[in-house]
Amino acid sequence: MYIMTRTDVGRAPMLGQQAQKQLPGWMRLYLKNVDTNYRSYTWLFFIVSAHPTPYSVRSLSSLAEKIAVERGTPRFWWDELRSELRRIRVRREAQDEDFRPLKHWPFVKEVDKRLEDFKPEALKPLLIELLLVNGRVGKYVRYSDPKNWTGPFLSSRLPSWNLGKRFVKEKLPPELSKRVTDSPWYVQEVINAHVANSLWGMANSYYYDNAAFRETVDREEKARAKRPRASDWENKEK
C-alpha cells in the first residue's frame, strides 16, 4: 500500500483538563457549537478523522486560517482540535446509535485497496503528472531514502487532488467509480485525496527504483521548462 500519511479513525481518550484550558477561546466556542449541533457536522468529523491533510480542504479553509494565526501553521493546533473532535464524536456515538459519522471509512479503504491491482507501468501518465506538479522526493538529493518522504499538499481541486479524481473516474471499474460519485461530497473529498496520496507514493517508489522512468520524468520536466509561458507570450505581444 502506498499511503504516505497516518489517518486517525480510532477512538482516543479525551484530553486532560489542562490541555482543554490551553485551547483559544474561539476554538472552545467552535467546539461547543459542533457538540450542540453534532448531526450537522457529520462532514467535519469524517474529514478530520479520515483525510490525510484535513487542513488543506477548502471547506475548512477559514478554520485552518484561524489556527494559522494562533500558531503560524495549521498543523500546530490541528492535533488539539482533532483530539477534541474525537472526544465529542465518541460521546455522541454512545448517546445516539444512529449517529455514525465514520460509516463510510470502509468504503474509502476499499477504493484505496484497488490501487494494489495496478502496476506503475499502467499508470505512467498519472504518475508523471503527480511528480511534476508536486516535485519529487530527493529532487536535489539523488534517489533519497523513501522512509523520509512526506506526502503532497492535497488541497481540494488543486492538481494532486484532481489527479486522484481522474484515477477514480478513468481507472476504477464503472460500478465502483459510480459509487464514489454517488457518495456524499465529503466522502468524495477524502477518497480523491487518499488516492492522490497513494499514487504520489507509488510515483516516487517507481522513480526511485526504475531508471527508465526517471529518465522519462526528467526529460518531460526539461521539455516543459522550455515551453513559453502564457506571460511570455503576453510580453511579446506588447
ChimeraX attribute file (.defattr): number of C-alpha atoms within 10 A of each C-alpha:
attribute: neighborCount
match mode: 1-to-1
recipient: residues
	/A:1	12
	/A:2	20
	/A:3	18
	/A:4	19
	/A:5	17
	/A:6	10
	/A:7	15
	/A:8	15
	/A:9	15
	/A:10	11
	/A:11	12
	/A:12	14
	/A:13	11
	/A:14	16
	/A:15	13
	/A:16	8
	/A:17	8
	/A:18	8
	/A:19	11
	/A:20	14
	/A:21	10
	/A:22	10
	/A:23	14
	/A:24	12
	/A:25	10
	/A:26	11
	/A:27	16
	/A:28	16
	/A:29	11
	/A:30	11
	/A:31	17
	/A:32	13
	/A:33	12
	/A:34	19
	/A:35	19
	/A:36	12
	/A:37	11
	/A:38	20
	/A:39	17
	/A:40	10
	/A:41	14
	/A:42	17
	/A:43	19
	/A:44	19
	/A:45	22
	/A:46	22
	/A:47	22
	/A:48	25
	/A:49	24
	/A:50	25
	/A:51	25
	/A:52	24
	/A:53	23
	/A:54	28
	/A:55	25
	/A:56	16
	/A:57	22
	/A:58	14
	/A:59	15
	/A:60	14
	/A:61	15
	/A:62	12
	/A:63	15
	/A:64	21
	/A:65	14
	/A:66	16
	/A:67	22
	/A:68	17
	/A:69	10
	/A:70	13
	/A:71	11
	/A:72	12
	/A:73	15
	/A:74	20
	/A:75	16
	/A:76	13
	/A:77	19
	/A:78	18
	/A:79	12
	/A:80	17
	/A:81	19
	/A:82	17
	/A:83	19
	/A:84	21
	/A:85	22
	/A:86	23
	/A:87	17
	/A:88	19
	/A:89	23
	/A:90	16
	/A:91	13
	/A:92	18
	/A:93	13
	/A:94	11
	/A:95	10
	/A:96	10
	/A:97	8
	/A:98	10
	/A:99	15
	/A:100	17
	/A:101	19
	/A:102	18
	/A:103	10
	/A:104	15
	/A:105	16
	/A:106	10
	/A:107	16
	/A:108	19
	/A:109	13
	/A:110	12
	/A:111	20
	/A:112	22
	/A:113	14
	/A:114	15
	/A:115	19
	/A:116	11
	/A:117	8
	/A:118	10
	/A:119	11
	/A:120	19
	/A:121	11
	/A:122	10
	/A:123	15
	/A:124	16
	/A:125	11
	/A:126	19
	/A:127	24
	/A:128	22
	/A:129	19
	/A:130	27
	/A:131	22
	/A:132	14
	/A:133	12
	/A:134	15
	/A:135	13
	/A:136	23
	/A:137	24
	/A:138	15
	/A:139	9
	/A:140	8
	/A:141	8
	/A:142	9
	/A:143	16
	/A:144	15
	/A:145	12
	/A:146	13
	/A:147	7
	/A:148	8
	/A:149	15
	/A:150	13
	/A:151	18
	/A:152	24
	/A:153	19
	/A:154	27
	/A:155	19
	/A:156	18
	/A:157	16
	/A:158	11
	/A:159	17
	/A:160	27
	/A:161	24
	/A:162	19
	/A:163	23
	/A:164	25
	/A:165	24
	/A:166	16
	/A:167	18
	/A:168	24
	/A:169	16
	/A:170	10
	/A:171	16
	/A:172	17
	/A:173	11
	/A:174	12
	/A:175	8
	/A:176	17
	/A:177	17
	/A:178	13
	/A:179	13
	/A:180	23
	/A:181	14
	/A:182	11
	/A:183	14
	/A:184	12
	/A:185	12
	/A:186	18
	/A:187	23
	/A:188	18
	/A:189	26
	/A:190	26
	/A:191	28
	/A:192	28
	/A:193	30
	/A:194	29
	/A:195	29
	/A:196	32
	/A:197	29
	/A:198	22
	/A:199	28
	/A:200	31
	/A:201	27
	/A:202	22
	/A:203	26
	/A:204	25
	/A:205	17
	/A:206	19
	/A:207	24
	/A:208	19
	/A:209	12
	/A:210	11
	/A:211	11
	/A:212	11
	/A:213	19
	/A:214	17
	/A:215	12
	/A:216	13
	/A:217	21
	/A:218	15
	/A:219	12
	/A:220	14
	/A:221	15
	/A:222	10
	/A:223	10
	/A:224	11
	/A:225	10
	/A:226	8
	/A:227	9
	/A:228	9
	/A:229	10
	/A:230	8
	/A:231	9
	/A:232	10
	/A:233	10
	/A:234	9
	/A:235	8
	/A:236	7
	/A:237	7
	/A:238	5
